[in-house]
Amino acid sequence: MIEARGLTKRYGDRLAVDDLTFTVRPGAVTGFLGPNGAGKSTTMRMILGLTRPTSGTVTIDGRRFADGAAPLAQAGALLDAKAVHPGRTAYHHLLALAATHGIPKRRVLEVIELTGLERVAAKRVGGFSLGMGQRLGIAGALLGDPRVLILDEPVNGLDPEGVRWVRRLARHYAAEGRTVFLSSHLMSEVAVTADQVIVIGRGRILADASVAEIVGNATATVRVRTPRAAELMRLLTRAGVTIASETSDTLEVTGIEPETIAAAAAGAGIVLTELTPLASTLEDAYMALTENAVEYRSHVRNGQEVPR
Ligand SMILES: Nc1ncnc2c1ncn2[C@@H]1O[C@H](COP(=O)(O)OP(=O)(O)OP(=O)(O)O)[C@@H](O)[C@H]1O
C-alpha cells in the first residue's frame, strides 16, 4: 500500500506537486494519469525517496521507503529505463544491482527469464532498443520480488507483444495481492490494465476512482431521435443539461439519464425513434477531466463529487 498525505513539491516558484493525498491499495493495478508536466514522475520519485517533498509525507506499507532495511523487497521501480551504464551487459547490470542488495545470482537468472531478456542478456546495454531497455528496467524492478511495484511509463517503446506482456505482468502481480502503481499516457492501455485510476493535472488530483466510475461519470451523453426534436429540446432544457443538435431530428443530450428523457417525451406525447446512451471511453473521460487542469470544476473521488 502506498499512502500519500498532503504531498507537495515546489521547484522555485513552480508547484510541481500540490498537496496530493491518495492511497494506492494492494491487490489492484492503479493507473496514474496526467498530461505532460502534471507531476507524475515527481510524485513517483517522492514515493521512492529520490526527491524530497517540500511538505507532506508518503509511505510504502507504512514506512518511508528510505527507512526500509531491504528496499528492493519493499518496492521495485522502473523510473528512467536509460539510467543504466551503457558499457555493461544486461546480466552484469542486474548482477551488480543484486549484489548491493544481497540478492542471489539465481534471482538474476529468474528475472532475465521473466522479462524475456535471455537472448540479449550478454549484450551491452548501450546497444539496446527502447523496448529492451524497458524490459531491463522492469527486470531490475522485479529483482527483490517486491510487495509494491512502481512503473513510470512501462509500455513506452514496447511493441504490441511487449505491451500485452506488461499488462499481464501487472495483472499477475496485483492478483498475488501486491500493489501495482503505473503511470501512462495511453488511456486505452490504462483502461484495460488498471482497476483504479488517479488522474492529476498541474500537480493536483482531478480524479481518484475506479475505471468504471470514471468512465461512468462521463457517460452522460444520450442520442435522441424524434421528428419533434425542437419541442423535446425545449422540454429538456434546464441547468446542468447540454443539448447539441446535429440534424433537425437528432439531439445529443448530456446531463440527463435516458429514462428521464423517455419519461419527458412520453409525458408530452412525443414519439422517440431512437434513444441511445453513447458509450464513453476512459479517453473521453480523461480529456474532459484534464481539459482545464487549472480551473477544473469538480473532482471525482470514489464515485463522489467532492469540492476543491
Ligand atoms: N528537477 C526539477 N527542477 C525543476 N523543475 C522540475 C524538476 N523536475 C520536474 N520539474 C517540473 O515539475 C513539473 C512536473 O514534472 P514531472 O516530470 O513530475 O511531470 P510528469 O507528469 O511526469 O510529466 P511527463 O508526463 O512529461 O513525464 C514540470 O513542470 C517540470 O518541469
Ligand as a Chemical Component Dictionary entry (heavy atoms), coordinates in Angstrom:
data_LIG
# 
_chem_comp.id                   LIG 
_chem_comp.type                 NON-POLYMER 
_chem_comp.pdbx_formal_charge   0 
_chem_comp.three_letter_code    LIG 
# 
loop_
_chem_comp_atom.comp_id 
_chem_comp_atom.atom_id 
_chem_comp_atom.alt_atom_id 
_chem_comp_atom.type_symbol 
_chem_comp_atom.charge 
_chem_comp_atom.model_Cartn_x 
_chem_comp_atom.model_Cartn_y 
_chem_comp_atom.model_Cartn_z 
_chem_comp_atom.pdbx_ordinal 
LIG N1  N1  N 0 14.349 18.786 -11.013 1  
LIG C1  C1  C 0 13.434 19.690 -11.388 2  
LIG N2  N2  N 0 13.686 21.014 -11.314 3  
LIG C2  C2  C 0 12.773 21.919 -11.670 4  
LIG N3  N3  N 0 11.553 21.615 -12.144 5  
LIG C3  C3  C 0 11.228 20.322 -12.248 6  
LIG C4  C4  C 0 12.146 19.288 -11.892 7  
LIG N4  N4  N 0 11.546 18.091 -12.100 8  
LIG C5  C5  C 0 10.312 18.357 -12.579 9  
LIG N5  N5  N 0 10.114 19.695 -12.681 10 
LIG C6  C6  C 0 8.891  20.368 -13.134 11 
LIG O1  O1  O 0 7.817  19.869 -12.377 12 
LIG C7  C7  C 0 6.650  19.681 -13.170 13 
LIG C8  C8  C 0 6.191  18.242 -13.083 14 
LIG O2  O2  O 0 7.111  17.403 -13.782 15 
LIG P1  P1  P 0 7.015  15.819 -13.844 16 
LIG O3  O3  O 0 8.183  15.324 -14.619 17 
LIG O4  O4  O 0 6.801  15.289 -12.492 18 
LIG O5  O5  O 0 5.679  15.610 -14.678 19 
LIG P2  P2  P 0 5.136  14.318 -15.413 20 
LIG O6  O6  O 0 3.672  14.292 -15.121 21 
LIG O7  O7  O 0 5.932  13.140 -15.039 22 
LIG O8  O8  O 0 5.355  14.685 -16.915 23 
LIG P3  P3  P 0 5.706  13.787 -18.196 24 
LIG O9  O9  O 0 4.472  13.011 -18.486 25 
LIG O10 O10 O 0 6.004  14.806 -19.226 26 
LIG O11 O11 O 0 6.885  12.930 -17.822 27 
LIG C9  C9  C 0 7.043  20.123 -14.568 28 
LIG O12 O12 O 0 6.640  21.448 -14.726 29 
LIG C10 C10 C 0 8.543  20.022 -14.569 30 
LIG O13 O13 O 0 9.099  20.939 -15.471 31 
# 
loop_
_chem_comp_bond.comp_id 
_chem_comp_bond.atom_id_1 
_chem_comp_bond.atom_id_2 
_chem_comp_bond.value_order 
_chem_comp_bond.pdbx_ordinal 
LIG N1  C1  SING 1  
LIG C1  N2  SING 2  
LIG C1  C4  DOUB 3  
LIG N2  C2  DOUB 4  
LIG C2  N3  SING 5  
LIG N3  C3  DOUB 6  
LIG C3  C4  SING 7  
LIG C3  N5  SING 8  
LIG C4  N4  SING 9  
LIG N4  C5  DOUB 10 
LIG C5  N5  SING 11 
LIG N5  C6  SING 12 
LIG C6  O1  SING 13 
LIG C6  C10 SING 14 
LIG O1  C7  SING 15 
LIG C7  C8  SING 16 
LIG C7  C9  SING 17 
LIG C8  O2  SING 18 
LIG O2  P1  SING 19 
LIG P1  O3  DOUB 20 
LIG P1  O4  SING 21 
LIG P1  O5  SING 22 
LIG O5  P2  SING 23 
LIG P2  O6  DOUB 24 
LIG P2  O7  SING 25 
LIG P2  O8  SING 26 
LIG O8  P3  SING 27 
LIG P3  O9  DOUB 28 
LIG P3  O10 SING 29 
LIG P3  O11 SING 30 
LIG C9  O12 SING 31 
LIG C9  C10 SING 32 
LIG C10 O13 SING 33 
# 
